[in-house]
Amino acid sequence: METYSFLRELADSWALLVMFSVFIGIGLWAFRPGSRAIHEDTANIPFRHDARPAPERDQPAAVKEARNT
């Protein structure tokens, strides 16, 4: 059997099955019951400083200039 024919047969059957299994595994891992807190924490990163804005040293120069005018 030629190398190309063997690799083609492997890709058509087993590689497709492996890739599909990995896809399903990643989906199940992402939606597992224990990951809800981690996903909520990650989703709320942009809102962490709503109650107390970041200090001025962390802000760009354009924002500092706009406040001074």
mmCIF file of the N, C-alpha and C atoms, coordinates in Angstrom:
data_MODEL
# 
_entry.id   MODEL 
# 
loop_
_atom_site.group_PDB 
_atom_site.id 
_atom_site.type_symbol 
_atom_site.label_atom_id 
_atom_site.label_alt_id 
_atom_site.label_comp_id 
_atom_site.label_asym_id 
_atom_site.label_entity_id 
_atom_site.label_seq_id 
_atom_site.pdbx_PDB_ins_code 
_atom_site.Cartn_x 
_atom_site.Cartn_y 
_atom_site.Cartn_z 
_atom_site.occupancy 
_atom_site.B_iso_or_equiv 
_atom_site.pdbx_formal_charge 
_atom_site.auth_seq_id 
_atom_site.auth_comp_id 
_atom_site.auth_asym_id 
_atom_site.auth_atom_id 
_atom_site.pdbx_PDB_model_num 
ATOM 1   N N  . MET A 1 1  ? 0.849   -1.187 0.000  1.00 0.00 ? 1  MET A N  1 
ATOM 2   C CA . MET A 1 1  ? 0.000   0.000  0.000  1.00 0.00 ? 1  MET A CA 1 
ATOM 3   C C  . MET A 1 1  ? 0.888   1.242  0.000  1.00 0.00 ? 1  MET A C  1 
ATOM 4   N N  . GLU A 1 2  ? 0.535   2.194  -0.827 1.00 0.00 ? 2  GLU A N  1 
ATOM 5   C CA . GLU A 1 2  ? 1.289   3.440  -0.886 1.00 0.00 ? 2  GLU A CA 1 
ATOM 6   C C  . GLU A 1 2  ? 1.110   4.240  0.393  1.00 0.00 ? 2  GLU A C  1 
ATOM 7   N N  . THR A 1 3  ? 2.067   5.105  0.650  1.00 0.00 ? 3  THR A N  1 
ATOM 8   C CA . THR A 1 3  ? 1.991   5.950  1.840  1.00 0.00 ? 3  THR A CA 1 
ATOM 9   C C  . THR A 1 3  ? 0.800   6.892  1.752  1.00 0.00 ? 3  THR A C  1 
ATOM 10  N N  . TYR A 1 4  ? 0.591   7.501  0.592  1.00 0.00 ? 4  TYR A N  1 
ATOM 11  C CA . TYR A 1 4  ? -0.527  8.424  0.431  1.00 0.00 ? 4  TYR A CA 1 
ATOM 12  C C  . TYR A 1 4  ? -1.863  7.730  0.667  1.00 0.00 ? 4  TYR A C  1 
ATOM 13  N N  . SER A 1 5  ? -2.024  6.557  0.091  1.00 0.00 ? 5  SER A N  1 
ATOM 14  C CA . SER A 1 5  ? -3.291  5.826  0.254  1.00 0.00 ? 5  SER A CA 1 
ATOM 15  C C  . SER A 1 5  ? -3.526  5.458  1.710  1.00 0.00 ? 5  SER A C  1 
ATOM 16  N N  . PHE A 1 6  ? -2.467  5.046  2.399  1.00 0.00 ? 6  PHE A N  1 
ATOM 17  C CA . PHE A 1 6  ? -2.592  4.702  3.813  1.00 0.00 ? 6  PHE A CA 1 
ATOM 18  C C  . PHE A 1 6  ? -2.980  5.927  4.639  1.00 0.00 ? 6  PHE A C  1 
ATOM 19  N N  . LEU A 1 7  ? -2.294  7.037  4.415  1.00 0.00 ? 7  LEU A N  1 
ATOM 20  C CA . LEU A 1 7  ? -2.602  8.255  5.174  1.00 0.00 ? 7  LEU A CA 1 
ATOM 21  C C  . LEU A 1 7  ? -3.992  8.778  4.844  1.00 0.00 ? 7  LEU A C  1 
ATOM 22  N N  . ARG A 1 8  ? -4.401  8.656  3.603  1.00 0.00 ? 8  ARG A N  1 
ATOM 23  C CA . ARG A 1 8  ? -5.738  9.084  3.205  1.00 0.00 ? 8  ARG A CA 1 
ATOM 24  C C  . ARG A 1 8  ? -6.805  8.241  3.894  1.00 0.00 ? 8  ARG A C  1 
ATOM 25  N N  . GLU A 1 9  ? -6.591  6.939  3.944  1.00 0.00 ? 9  GLU A N  1 
ATOM 26  C CA . GLU A 1 9  ? -7.534  6.049  4.611  1.00 0.00 ? 9  GLU A CA 1 
ATOM 27  C C  . GLU A 1 9  ? -7.584  6.330  6.112  1.00 0.00 ? 9  GLU A C  1 
ATOM 28  N N  . LEU A 1 10 ? -6.428  6.582  6.697  1.00 0.00 ? 10 LEU A N  1 
ATOM 29  C CA . LEU A 1 10 ? -6.363  6.902  8.122  1.00 0.00 ? 10 LEU A CA 1 
ATOM 30  C C  . LEU A 1 10 ? -7.096  8.208  8.414  1.00 0.00 ? 10 LEU A C  1 
ATOM 31  N N  . ALA A 1 11 ? -6.879  9.212  7.585  1.00 0.00 ? 11 ALA A N  1 
ATOM 32  C CA . ALA A 1 11 ? -7.533  10.510 7.790  1.00 0.00 ? 11 ALA A CA 1 
ATOM 33  C C  . ALA A 1 11 ? -9.038  10.402 7.586  1.00 0.00 ? 11 ALA A C  1 
ATOM 34  N N  . ASP A 1 12 ? -9.473  9.587  6.666  1.00 0.00 ? 12 ASP A N  1 
ATOM 35  C CA . ASP A 1 12 ? -10.905 9.444  6.403  1.00 0.00 ? 12 ASP A CA 1 
ATOM 36  C C  . ASP A 1 12 ? -11.634 8.721  7.521  1.00 0.00 ? 12 ASP A C  1 
ATOM 37  N N  . SER A 1 13 ? -10.943 7.907  8.275  1.00 0.00 ? 13 SER A N  1 
ATOM 38  C CA . SER A 1 13 ? -11.643 7.110  9.275  1.00 0.00 ? 13 SER A CA 1 
ATOM 39  C C  . SER A 1 13 ? -11.246 7.490  10.696 1.00 0.00 ? 13 SER A C  1 
ATOM 40  N N  . TRP A 1 14 ? -10.069 7.111  11.110 1.00 0.00 ? 14 TRP A N  1 
ATOM 41  C CA . TRP A 1 14 ? -9.688  7.246  12.517 1.00 0.00 ? 14 TRP A CA 1 
ATOM 42  C C  . TRP A 1 14 ? -9.383  8.685  12.913 1.00 0.00 ? 14 TRP A C  1 
ATOM 43  N N  . ALA A 1 15 ? -8.738  9.438  12.060 1.00 0.00 ? 15 ALA A N  1 
ATOM 44  C CA . ALA A 1 15 ? -8.417  10.818 12.409 1.00 0.00 ? 15 ALA A CA 1 
ATOM 45  C C  . ALA A 1 15 ? -9.693  11.639 12.583 1.00 0.00 ? 15 ALA A C  1 
ATOM 46  N N  . LEU A 1 16 ? -10.680 11.395 11.734 1.00 0.00 ? 16 LEU A N  1 
ATOM 47  C CA . LEU A 1 16 ? -11.954 12.097 11.873 1.00 0.00 ? 16 LEU A CA 1 
ATOM 48  C C  . LEU A 1 16 ? -12.638 11.734 13.191 1.00 0.00 ? 16 LEU A C  1 
ATOM 49  N N  . LEU A 1 17 ? -12.582 10.483 13.552 1.00 0.00 ? 17 LEU A N  1 
ATOM 50  C CA . LEU A 1 17 ? -13.164 10.036 14.817 1.00 0.00 ? 17 LEU A CA 1 
ATOM 51  C C  . LEU A 1 17 ? -12.444 10.664 16.008 1.00 0.00 ? 17 LEU A C  1 
ATOM 52  N N  . VAL A 1 18 ? -11.132 10.734 15.946 1.00 0.00 ? 18 VAL A N  1 
ATOM 53  C CA . VAL A 1 18 ? -10.353 11.344 17.033 1.00 0.00 ? 18 VAL A CA 1 
ATOM 54  C C  . VAL A 1 18 ? -10.665 12.834 17.141 1.00 0.00 ? 18 VAL A C  1 
ATOM 55  N N  . MET A 1 19 ? -10.696 13.541 16.023 1.00 0.00 ? 19 MET A N  1 
ATOM 56  C CA . MET A 1 19 ? -10.986 14.977 16.057 1.00 0.00 ? 19 MET A CA 1 
ATOM 57  C C  . MET A 1 19 ? -12.393 15.251 16.578 1.00 0.00 ? 19 MET A C  1 
ATOM 58  N N  . PHE A 1 20 ? -13.354 14.438 16.198 1.00 0.00 ? 20 PHE A N  1 
ATOM 59  C CA . PHE A 1 20 ? -14.719 14.606 16.693 1.00 0.00 ? 20 PHE A CA 1 
ATOM 60  C C  . PHE A 1 20 ? -14.777 14.341 18.196 1.00 0.00 ? 20 PHE A C  1 
ATOM 61  N N  . SER A 1 21 ? -14.055 13.329 18.648 1.00 0.00 ? 21 SER A N  1 
ATOM 62  C CA . SER A 1 21 ? -14.021 13.022 20.083 1.00 0.00 ? 21 SER A CA 1 
ATOM 63  C C  . SER A 1 21 ? -13.379 14.160 20.875 1.00 0.00 ? 21 SER A C  1 
ATOM 64  N N  . VAL A 1 22 ? -12.328 14.735 20.354 1.00 0.00 ? 22 VAL A N  1 
ATOM 65  C CA . VAL A 1 22 ? -11.684 15.877 21.022 1.00 0.00 ? 22 VAL A CA 1 
ATOM 66  C C  . VAL A 1 22 ? -12.640 17.063 21.068 1.00 0.00 ? 22 VAL A C  1 
ATOM 67  N N  . PHE A 1 23 ? -13.353 17.323 19.999 1.00 0.00 ? 23 PHE A N  1 
ATOM 68  C CA . PHE A 1 23 ? -14.326 18.413 19.958 1.00 0.00 ? 23 PHE A CA 1 
ATOM 69  C C  . PHE A 1 23 ? -15.407 18.225 21.015 1.00 0.00 ? 23 PHE A C  1 
ATOM 70  N N  . ILE A 1 24 ? -15.961 17.026 21.100 1.00 0.00 ? 24 ILE A N  1 
ATOM 71  C CA . ILE A 1 24 ? -16.996 16.730 22.098 1.00 0.00 ? 24 ILE A CA 1 
ATOM 72  C C  . ILE A 1 24 ? -16.411 16.840 23.507 1.00 0.00 ? 24 ILE A C  1 
ATOM 73  N N  . GLY A 1 25 ? -15.189 16.358 23.699 1.00 0.00 ? 25 GLY A N  1 
ATOM 74  C CA . GLY A 1 25 ? -14.531 16.436 25.010 1.00 0.00 ? 25 GLY A CA 1 
ATOM 75  C C  . GLY A 1 25 ? -14.323 17.868 25.464 1.00 0.00 ? 25 GLY A C  1 
ATOM 76  N N  . ILE A 1 26 ? -13.910 18.737 24.558 1.00 0.00 ? 26 ILE A N  1 
ATOM 77  C CA . ILE A 1 26 ? -13.712 20.151 24.905 1.00 0.00 ? 26 ILE A CA 1 
ATOM 78  C C  . ILE A 1 26 ? -15.042 20.795 25.256 1.00 0.00 ? 26 ILE A C  1 
ATOM 79  N N  . GLY A 1 27 ? -16.082 20.469 24.512 1.00 0.00 ? 27 GLY A N  1 
ATOM 80  C CA . GLY A 1 27 ? -17.411 21.007 24.823 1.00 0.00 ? 27 GLY A CA 1 
ATOM 81  C C  . GLY A 1 27 ? -17.901 20.558 26.185 1.00 0.00 ? 27 GLY A C  1 
ATOM 82  N N  . LEU A 1 28 ? -17.731 19.287 26.488 1.00 0.00 ? 28 LEU A N  1 
ATOM 83  C CA . LEU A 1 28 ? -18.139 18.778 27.803 1.00 0.00 ? 28 LEU A CA 1 
ATOM 84  C C  . LEU A 1 28 ? -17.307 19.394 28.920 1.00 0.00 ? 28 LEU A C  1 
ATOM 85  N N  . TRP A 1 29 ? -16.012 19.585 28.676 1.00 0.00 ? 29 TRP A N  1 
ATOM 86  C CA . TRP A 1 29 ? -15.136 20.187 29.685 1.00 0.00 ? 29 TRP A CA 1 
ATOM 87  C C  . TRP A 1 29 ? -15.550 21.641 29.950 1.00 0.00 ? 29 TRP A C  1 
ATOM 88  N N  . ALA A 1 30 ? -15.885 22.379 28.918 1.00 0.00 ? 30 ALA A N  1 
ATOM 89  C CA . ALA A 1 30 ? -16.255 23.785 29.089 1.00 0.00 ? 30 ALA A CA 1 
ATOM 90  C C  . ALA A 1 30 ? -17.572 23.947 29.830 1.00 0.00 ? 30 ALA A C  1 
ATOM 91  N N  . PHE A 1 31 ? -18.500 23.009 29.655 1.00 0.00 ? 31 PHE A N  1 
ATOM 92  C CA . PHE A 1 31 ? -19.816 23.119 30.279 1.00 0.00 ? 31 PHE A CA 1 
ATOM 93  C C  . PHE A 1 31 ? -19.983 22.200 31.483 1.00 0.00 ? 31 PHE A C  1 
ATOM 94  N N  . ARG A 1 32 ? -18.880 21.754 32.071 1.00 0.00 ? 32 ARG A N  1 
ATOM 95  C CA . ARG A 1 32 ? -18.993 20.888 33.244 1.00 0.00 ? 32 ARG A CA 1 
ATOM 96  C C  . ARG A 1 32 ? -19.563 21.686 34.413 1.00 0.00 ? 32 ARG A C  1 
ATOM 97  N N  . PRO A 1 33 ? -20.235 21.026 35.346 1.00 0.00 ? 33 PRO A N  1 
ATOM 98  C CA . PRO A 1 33 ? -20.916 21.744 36.436 1.00 0.00 ? 33 PRO A CA 1 
ATOM 99  C C  . PRO A 1 33 ? -19.979 22.581 37.309 1.00 0.00 ? 33 PRO A C  1 
ATOM 100 N N  . GLY A 1 34 ? -18.762 22.153 37.548 1.00 0.00 ? 34 GLY A N  1 
ATOM 101 C CA . GLY A 1 34 ? -17.863 22.879 38.446 1.00 0.00 ? 34 GLY A CA 1 
ATOM 102 C C  . GLY A 1 34 ? -17.214 24.105 37.837 1.00 0.00 ? 34 GLY A C  1 
ATOM 103 N N  . SER A 1 35 ? -17.397 24.343 36.556 1.00 0.00 ? 35 SER A N  1 
ATOM 104 C CA . SER A 1 35 ? -16.690 25.455 35.916 1.00 0.00 ? 35 SER A CA 1 
ATOM 105 C C  . SER A 1 35 ? -17.496 26.752 35.881 1.00 0.00 ? 35 SER A C  1 
ATOM 106 N N  . ARG A 1 36 ? -18.698 26.744 36.403 1.00 0.00 ? 36 ARG A N  1 
ATOM 107 C CA . ARG A 1 36 ? -19.546 27.934 36.331 1.00 0.00 ? 36 ARG A CA 1 
ATOM 108 C C  . ARG A 1 36 ? -18.912 29.136 37.042 1.00 0.00 ? 36 ARG A C  1 
ATOM 109 N N  . ALA A 1 37 ? -18.362 28.922 38.212 1.00 0.00 ? 37 ALA A N  1 
ATOM 110 C CA . ALA A 1 37 ? -17.744 30.023 38.967 1.00 0.00 ? 37 ALA A CA 1 
ATOM 111 C C  . ALA A 1 37 ? -16.541 30.591 38.227 1.00 0.00 ? 37 ALA A C  1 
ATOM 112 N N  . ILE A 1 38 ? -15.754 29.728 37.617 1.00 0.00 ? 38 ILE A N  1 
ATOM 113 C CA . ILE A 1 38 ? -14.580 30.194 36.867 1.00 0.00 ? 38 ILE A CA 1 
ATOM 114 C C  . ILE A 1 38 ? -15.013 31.030 35.672 1.00 0.00 ? 38 ILE A C  1 
ATOM 115 N N  . HIS A 1 39 ? -16.028 30.583 34.943 1.00 0.00 ? 39 HIS A N  1 
ATOM 116 C CA . HIS A 1 39 ? -16.496 31.318 33.769 1.00 0.00 ? 39 HIS A CA 1 
ATOM 117 C C  . HIS A 1 39 ? -17.135 32.651 34.166 1.00 0.00 ? 39 HIS A C  1 
ATOM 118 N N  . GLU A 1 40 ? -17.867 32.683 35.255 1.00 0.00 ? 40 GLU A N  1 
ATOM 119 C CA . GLU A 1 40 ? -18.477 33.937 35.707 1.00 0.00 ? 40 GLU A CA 1 
ATOM 120 C C  . GLU A 1 40 ? -17.400 34.930 36.132 1.00 0.00 ? 40 GLU A C  1 
ATOM 121 N N  . ASP A 1 41 ? -16.369 34.459 36.824 1.00 0.00 ? 41 ASP A N  1 
ATOM 122 C CA . ASP A 1 41 ? -15.284 35.340 37.236 1.00 0.00 ? 41 ASP A CA 1 
ATOM 123 C C  . ASP A 1 41 ? -14.559 35.913 36.023 1.00 0.00 ? 41 ASP A C  1 
ATOM 124 N N  . THR A 1 42 ? -14.291 35.082 35.047 1.00 0.00 ? 42 THR A N  1 
ATOM 125 C CA . THR A 1 42 ? -13.621 35.539 33.832 1.00 0.00 ? 42 THR A CA 1 
ATOM 126 C C  . THR A 1 42 ? -14.499 36.524 33.058 1.00 0.00 ? 42 THR A C  1 
ATOM 127 N N  . ALA A 1 43 ? -15.789 36.278 33.003 1.00 0.00 ? 43 ALA A N  1 
ATOM 128 C CA . ALA A 1 43 ? -16.696 37.166 32.276 1.00 0.00 ? 43 ALA A CA 1 
ATOM 129 C C  . ALA A 1 43 ? -16.824 38.523 32.951 1.00 0.00 ? 43 ALA A C  1 
ATOM 130 N N  . ASN A 1 44 ? -16.607 38.598 34.256 1.00 0.00 ? 44 ASN A N  1 
ATOM 131 C CA . ASN A 1 44 ? -16.769 39.858 34.992 1.00 0.00 ? 44 ASN A CA 1 
ATOM 132 C C  . ASN A 1 44 ? -15.486 40.661 35.129 1.00 0.00 ? 44 ASN A C  1 
ATOM 133 N N  . ILE A 1 45 ? -14.412 40.256 34.491 1.00 0.00 ? 45 ILE A N  1 
ATOM 134 C CA . ILE A 1 45 ? -13.150 40.988 34.577 1.00 0.00 ? 45 ILE A CA 1 
ATOM 135 C C  . ILE A 1 45 ? -13.307 42.457 34.169 1.00 0.00 ? 45 ILE A C  1 
ATOM 136 N N  . PRO A 1 46 ? -14.012 42.795 33.092 1.00 0.00 ? 46 PRO A N  1 
ATOM 137 C CA . PRO A 1 46 ? -14.123 44.215 32.717 1.00 0.00 ? 46 PRO A CA 1 
ATOM 138 C C  . PRO A 1 46 ? -14.879 45.068 33.741 1.00 0.00 ? 46 PRO A C  1 
ATOM 139 N N  . PHE A 1 47 ? -15.648 44.462 34.607 1.00 0.00 ? 47 PHE A N  1 
ATOM 140 C CA . PHE A 1 47 ? -16.476 45.215 35.543 1.00 0.00 ? 47 PHE A CA 1 
ATOM 141 C C  . PHE A 1 47 ? -15.896 45.266 36.954 1.00 0.00 ? 47 PHE A C  1 
ATOM 142 N N  . ARG A 1 48 ? -14.695 44.807 37.161 1.00 0.00 ? 48 ARG A N  1 
ATOM 143 C CA . ARG A 1 48 ? -14.124 44.737 38.506 1.00 0.00 ? 48 ARG A CA 1 
ATOM 144 C C  . ARG A 1 48 ? -13.896 46.099 39.128 1.00 0.00 ? 48 ARG A C  1 
ATOM 145 N N  . HIS A 1 49 ? -13.621 47.128 38.344 1.00 0.00 ? 49 HIS A N  1 
ATOM 146 C CA . HIS A 1 49 ? -13.301 48.446 38.890 1.00 0.00 ? 49 HIS A CA 1 
ATOM 147 C C  . HIS A 1 49 ? -14.462 49.421 38.749 1.00 0.00 ? 49 HIS A C  1 
ATOM 148 N N  . ASP A 1 50 ? -15.678 48.943 38.653 1.00 0.00 ? 50 ASP A N  1 
ATOM 149 C CA . ASP A 1 50 ? -16.814 49.851 38.513 1.00 0.00 ? 50 ASP A CA 1 
ATOM 150 C C  . ASP A 1 50 ? -17.050 50.675 39.772 1.00 0.00 ? 50 ASP A C  1 
ATOM 151 N N  . ALA A 1 51 ? -16.941 50.068 40.938 1.00 0.00 ? 51 ALA A N  1 
ATOM 152 C CA . ALA A 1 51 ? -17.186 50.790 42.186 1.00 0.00 ? 51 ALA A CA 1 
ATOM 153 C C  . ALA A 1 51 ? -16.045 51.749 42.503 1.00 0.00 ? 51 ALA A C  1 
ATOM 154 N N  . ARG A 1 52 ? -14.839 51.370 42.167 1.00 0.00 ? 52 ARG A N  1 
ATOM 155 C CA . ARG A 1 52 ? -13.664 52.187 42.452 1.00 0.00 ? 52 ARG A CA 1 
ATOM 156 C C  . ARG A 1 52 ? -12.794 52.182 41.196 1.00 0.00 ? 52 ARG A C  1 
ATOM 157 N N  . PRO A 1 53 ? -12.745 53.279 40.465 1.00 0.00 ? 53 PRO A N  1 
ATOM 158 C CA . PRO A 1 53 ? -11.962 53.316 39.225 1.00 0.00 ? 53 PRO A CA 1 
ATOM 159 C C  . PRO A 1 53 ? -10.484 53.051 39.490 1.00 0.00 ? 53 PRO A C  1 
ATOM 160 N N  . ALA A 1 54 ? -9.793  52.657 38.476 1.00 0.00 ? 54 ALA A N  1 
ATOM 161 C CA . ALA A 1 54 ? -8.361  52.401 38.589 1.00 0.00 ? 54 ALA A CA 1 
ATOM 162 C C  . ALA A 1 54 ? -7.634  53.699 38.931 1.00 0.00 ? 54 ALA A C  1 
ATOM 163 N N  . PRO A 1 55 ? -6.521  53.612 39.652 1.00 0.00 ? 55 PRO A N  1 
ATOM 164 C CA . PRO A 1 55 ? -5.752  54.819 39.981 1.00 0.00 ? 55 PRO A CA 1 
ATOM 165 C C  . PRO A 1 55 ? -5.263  55.527 38.720 1.00 0.00 ? 55 PRO A C  1 
ATOM 166 N N  . GLU A 1 56 ? -4.964  56.806 38.857 1.00 0.00 ? 56 GLU A N  1 
ATOM 167 C CA . GLU A 1 56 ? -4.568  57.602 37.685 1.00 0.00 ? 56 GLU A CA 1 
ATOM 168 C C  . GLU A 1 56 ? -3.281  57.107 37.058 1.00 0.00 ? 56 GLU A C  1 
ATOM 169 N N  . ARG A 1 57 ? -2.395  56.503 37.811 1.00 0.00 ? 57 ARG A N  1 
ATOM 170 C CA . ARG A 1 57 ? -1.136  56.030 37.243 1.00 0.00 ? 57 ARG A CA 1 
ATOM 171 C C  . ARG A 1 57 ? -1.360  54.916 36.231 1.00 0.00 ? 57 ARG A C  1 
ATOM 172 N N  . ASP A 1 58 ? -2.484  54.210 36.313 1.00 0.00 ? 58 ASP A N  1 
ATOM 173 C CA . ASP A 1 58 ? -2.781  53.118 35.392 1.00 0.00 ? 58 ASP A CA 1 
ATOM 174 C C  . ASP A 1 58 ? -3.509  53.586 34.137 1.00 0.00 ? 58 ASP A C  1 
ATOM 175 N N  . GLN A 1 59 ? -3.866  54.863 34.084 1.00 0.00 ? 59 GLN A N  1 
ATOM 176 C CA . GLN A 1 59 ? -4.643  55.347 32.951 1.00 0.00 ? 59 GLN A CA 1 
ATOM 177 C C  . GLN A 1 59 ? -3.733  55.983 31.910 1.00 0.00 ? 59 GLN A C  1 
ATOM 178 N N  . PRO A 1 60 ? -4.132  55.950 30.645 1.00 0.00 ? 60 PRO A N  1 
ATOM 179 C CA . PRO A 1 60 ? -3.330  56.567 29.587 1.00 0.00 ? 60 PRO A CA 1 
ATOM 180 C C  . PRO A 1 60 ? -3.225  58.075 29.761 1.00 0.00 ? 60 PRO A C  1 
ATOM 181 N N  . ALA A 1 61 ? -2.226  58.668 29.134 1.00 0.00 ? 61 ALA A N  1 
ATOM 182 C CA . ALA A 1 61 ? -1.985  60.105 29.249 1.00 0.00 ? 61 ALA A CA 1 
ATOM 183 C C  . ALA A 1 61 ? -3.145  60.928 28.716 1.00 0.00 ? 61 ALA A C  1 
ATOM 184 N N  . ALA A 1 62 ? -3.828  60.453 27.691 1.00 0.00 ? 62 ALA A N  1 
ATOM 185 C CA . ALA A 1 62 ? -4.944  61.209 27.114 1.00 0.00 ? 62 ALA A CA 1 
ATOM 186 C C  . ALA A 1 62 ? -6.085  61.363 28.137 1.00 0.00 ? 62 ALA A C  1 
ATOM 187 N N  . VAL A 1 63 ? -6.316  60.356 28.943 1.00 0.00 ? 63 VAL A N  1 
ATOM 188 C CA . VAL A 1 63 ? -7.368  60.423 29.949 1.00 0.00 ? 63 VAL A CA 1 
ATOM 189 C C  . VAL A 1 63 ? -6.961  61.412 31.034 1.00 0.00 ? 63 VAL A C  1 
ATOM 190 N N  . LYS A 1 64 ? -5.688  61.399 31.442 1.00 0.00 ? 64 LYS A N  1 
ATOM 191 C CA . LYS A 1 64 ? -5.202  62.325 32.470 1.00 0.00 ? 64 LYS A CA 1 
ATOM 192 C C  . LYS A 1 64 ? -5.336  63.772 31.991 1.00 0.00 ? 64 LYS A C  1 
ATOM 193 N N  . GLU A 1 65 ? -5.002  64.033 30.714 1.00 0.00 ? 65 GLU A N  1 
ATOM 194 C CA . GLU A 1 65 ? -5.102  65.376 30.168 1.00 0.00 ? 65 GLU A CA 1 
ATOM 195 C C  . GLU A 1 65 ? -6.552  65.819 30.095 1.00 0.00 ? 65 GLU A C  1 
ATOM 196 N N  . ALA A 1 66 ? -7.461  64.959 29.749 1.00 0.00 ? 66 ALA A N  1 
ATOM 197 C CA . ALA A 1 66 ? -8.872  65.297 29.654 1.00 0.00 ? 66 ALA A CA 1 
ATOM 198 C C  . ALA A 1 66 ? -9.435  65.668 31.031 1.00 0.00 ? 66 ALA A C  1 
ATOM 199 N N  . ARG A 1 67 ? -8.955  65.033 32.074 1.00 0.00 ? 67 ARG A N  1 
ATOM 200 C CA . ARG A 1 67 ? -9.415  65.365 33.417 1.00 0.00 ? 67 ARG A CA 1 
ATOM 201 C C  . ARG A 1 67 ? -8.883  66.705 33.885 1.00 0.00 ? 67 ARG A C  1 
ATOM 202 N N  . ASN A 1 68 ? -7.688  67.078 33.447 1.00 0.00 ? 68 ASN A N  1 
ATOM 203 C CA . ASN A 1 68 ? -7.080  68.336 33.882 1.00 0.00 ? 68 ASN A CA 1 
ATOM 204 C C  . ASN A 1 68 ? -7.684  69.552 33.198 1.00 0.00 ? 68 ASN A C  1 
ATOM 205 N N  . THR A 1 69 ? -8.355  69.363 32.084 1.00 0.00 ? 69 THR A N  1 
ATOM 206 C CA . THR A 1 69 ? -8.908  70.517 31.359 1.00 0.00 ? 69 THR A CA 1 
ATOM 207 C C  . THR A 1 69 ? -10.301 70.839 31.798 1.00 0.00 ? 69 THR A C  1 
# 
